[in-house]
Amino acid sequence: MRIHEPGLTMEHAASLDEADGRLSQAVEIGEITARLRKRYPPSEISPADLAERVRVYHHRFDTARIRSYVPILVEHLARRSIDTPSFQSALHERD
């Protein structure tokens, strides 16, 4: 939290931290999607489907306290869901 910045209220600092979190998540999602697009051509999976999978898997870790490994885990889940279609079905059954 940015409470050490002069003139910044706790509420405003929390709001800025939340905005930073959303921005960093958007950057992570974009980077993961870009790496996967290089690996999987549109003939194998549509860009929209790929982006949706990354967003869905990333969302599963919204409450994770330790965020360091989230991008790695999301990319792994997305790759596995593309390489093993039954894996994708199994994940949807759990929801």
N, C-alpha and C positions, 0 to 999 in steps of 0.2 A: 504494500500500500504506500502511497506517496505522501504520507502525512508530514514529512519533513520539509516539504516545499512551502515557503512563506505564503500566507494568505489562503491556503487551500484547506477547505473544510473536510471533515471526515467523509461526508456524503459525496462531495465532489471528487475526492480521491478515490472512493469506492467506484463511482461512476466511470472515472477514467481507467481504473484497473479493469473493470468489466469490458470496456470498449477495447482495451489492449488485448484482453483475452480473446475476444471475438475476432479481432484482426489477426492475431497469431494463429488461431484455429483456421481461419480462411487461408492464410499463407501455407500452413501445413497441408491442408486439403489440396490446394493448388499444386504444391510440389509433389505430393504423392501421385496425384492424377497425371501430372506431366511425365513422371518416371514410368508409370504404367502404360501411358499412351505410346511411349517409345518401345515398350516390350510387346504390346498387343495391338496389332493393326486394326483399323475399323472393320476389316472383313471378318475379324474374329469376335470383336465386341464393339458395339456402337459407342461412340464417345459419351453420349448421354447416359447409357447404361453403366459405363465405367465410372463416370462422375457420381452417379447416384449410389453405386455400391460403396465408393469411398466415403461419401457423406454419411450413409447409413452406418457403416462400420465405425467411423469416427465418432458419431453420435453415441454409440454404445459405451464410449469411454468418457463421456461428459462428467461423470462423477468421480473419475479416477483422481486420487490425491497426488500420485506421482505421475507426472505427464511426460517424463523423459522418453519412455518407450512407446508412447501412443502411436507416433507415426510408423514405427517399425511393425507394431502389431496390426495396425490398420492395413498397411501394404501387404503384409503376409495374408491376412484374411481375404483381401480383395484378390490377390493372385490365386489363392487356393480356390476361391469361389469360381474363378474363370477356368482354371485348370481341371477342377473336379466339380462338374455341374451338380452332382448329388449333394455336395457340401453346401452349396447355396440353398438348396431345398431344405436341408436339415436345419440350417440357421433360421429360416423363416418359420419352420414348425415350432421352434422354441419360443417365438415371440407371442 
